[in-house]
Amino acid sequence: MLFAENIYKKYGNLTVLKGVDIHIKKGELVSIIGPSGAGKSTLLHILGTLDKPDEGTISINNERIDKLNSRLLSAFRNKHIGFIFQFHHLLPEFSALENVCIPGWINKENKYTVEKRAKELLNRLGLEARLENKPGQLSGGEQQRVAVARALINNPSIIMADEPTGNLDSANADDLHQLFLKLRDDYHQTFLIVTHNEALAQMSDRILQMKDGRMVS
């Protein structure tokens, strides 16, 4: 469902990605590992349409996203790609419920339908008592679960996660690992995860290793 070939990316004189190929099937949980500076996050941002490649082709669900203009790309991203980052990027002035709803509202879905789904997701993630709490009133693990619910709100084709456990203690990190597996098993949700966490990588269906801007295994 994700098919990218010959991805190159330069920043000035520095070539960060050097002809990367990656193919992911529906329902796979795939981890990308490698040393800092290998190009993992750059690749994830390009596949997630947050940045553009200098060369190469990218398709998600058989649609060439590298050919979309900025308006269509933004709409595609909001509908088909969910993001989870190390630092949750929740909006501090909004409640947990509102943070989860925002992508659905941007997608111009019915306000009450979005709220109903957001509540169901937050309840499923054990946050039923935290709906009206703002991020500053939540623990790190709770904030990350809100971010997971936000990533899921539009039923995305793929969730892309960049060091999702990097800011969590070991107990919360393990909880998040188990949650990803459950979402894969229950919803056939596809994940692409950049991580330095060996335990998370070992739980994946496949591990891809990057070094010096290339896939090496």
N, C-alpha and C positions, 0 to 999 in steps of 0.2 A: 504493500500500500504506500510505501515511501521508496522512491527510486531516485538516487542521485549519482551522477557520474562525472568524473574528471573535474572536480571542484577545485578551483584555484582562487586564492585571495592574497593580495598584497596590501601592506600599509607602508607607503613610501617605498623605501628600498628593501623592506623586509618582506619576504614571501612566507606567509604563515601557513597556507594550505597549498599542497603541491600535488594536485591531481588525485583527490580523494574520491573513492567510490563507496557507496553504502546502500544496501537494500534491506528493507524491513517488512516482514509480513504482518498482516492483521492479527492482533492478539498476542504479539511477541513482546516480551520485556527484555530490552537490549541495553547493556551497559557499555559505555566507552571509558576506558581507563588509559593512563599514561602519565608521564611526568608533567609538571607545570611547564607551560610554554610549548607543549606538543601541538596545540591547535584545537583542542577538544571543545572549549567553549566557543571559539570562533566558528567551528563547524556547526555546533548546535544553533547558534544565532542565525547562521545562514539558512540552515534547514527549516528553522522556525520563522523565516521571512523577516527577522529583525535586522538583517544585514543582507547585502547582495553579493553574490560571487563575481569575480572578475571574468571567470570562464566556467563552463559546465552547465549541466541540465539538472533540474529538480522537478519531480512529479510527486504529488500526493493524491491518492485516489484517481490516478490516470489524468490529472490536470497539471499542465506545465505551469507551475507557479513562478518560475523564473521569467516567464513572458508576460505576467500581469502588470498593469500599471499600478501606481501607488494606491489609488482608491479601491480598485478591485482586490489588491493584495491585502489591504487593511481589513476589508470585509471577509476575505477568505481566512485570514489569520484568526479573527475573532470567532468565526464559526467552527473552524476545523482543528485549531491547535490550542491546547491548554498548556500553560506555563507554570512551573514551580521553580523558584529560585532559592538560593541559600538564605538570603535576607528577604523575608516574606513579601515585601513591597505592598503591604496592606495600607490603605489610606487611613491615617490616624483619626481623622474627623468623622469617620463613618463606623457604624456598628459592624459586628461580624456578619450579620444577615445582609446588610447593605453592601459590604465588600464583595460578598459572594454573588449578589444580584447584578452588579454593575455590568459584567460582560453580556448578560442576557438583555438588560435594558439597552445597551449599545446596539444589540442585534435587533432592536425594535420589536421584541416579543411582548406579549401582554404582561403588564406589570404584576398582576396577581398570580398568573401562571408561573412567572419567574420566581416570585416570592415563595410559592408553594413548593416548587422544586428545591429551592435553596434551603428551606426549612427541612425538607426530607433528607437532603444531603448532610446538613449539619447534625441532624438527629442521628443519622446512620454513623457519623463520625464521633458520636458521643459528646456533642456540643449543644444539646437541647437546652441546657441551662445557661448558655452563653450567647444567645442570639442577639441580645441588645448590648452586649459588652463591646467596648471599643478595643482596638489592638493593645493599647497600653494597659488594659485591665486583664490581659490574657497572658498565660505562660508561653514560653517559646514553642513548646510542643503544640499547644492549643492554636497559636498563630499559624503554625505550619499546616495544621489540619484545616483551618479556614482557607489557607491558600490552596490546598488540595480540592476543597469543595468549589472554590472559585474556578479552578482549572477544569472541573467537571461540568459546570453549570450548562454549557451549550452542547453537551454530548459530543466532545471533540473526537476527530478521527485518531488523533495521537496526542499524548501528553509528553512534553519535553521538559526534563528536569535538570537543572544545573547545580550540582552539589547540594541536593535537597536536604541532606542530613548534616551538612558541614557546620551548622550553627546549633546542633542539638546534642544533648548528652546521650550516653549510650542507650539508656532505657527508652527515651523518646525516639532515637534513631531506629531501634529495633521495632518499635511500634509502627513507625512509618514504613519500614521494609515490609512488615506483615500486611499493612494496608494496601500497598502496591500489589502484592501477590493476590490479595483477595479481590481487588478491582479487576485484575487481569482474569482471574478465574470466574468471577461472577458476571462481569460485563464484557468479557473479551476485549478489555481496554488495552490499547497499544501504548507502550512506553519506550522512550529513548532517554537514557539517563547518563549524564556525565558525572563521574564520581571518583573520589579517592578512597571511598569506604570499601574495603575488601569484602566485608560480610555482605553488603548490598550487591556488589558485583557477582559474588558467588551464588546468589539467589536467582540471578538472571537466567533467561533461556539461552542467551549468547553473550559472550564478552568480546568486544572489539578493542584492540590495543593500538594507540597512536604514538608515534615518535617522530619528532622533527617534521611535522606537517603532513605525514603520510600514515595510512593504515599499514601496520606491520604484521598483524595477525587477527 
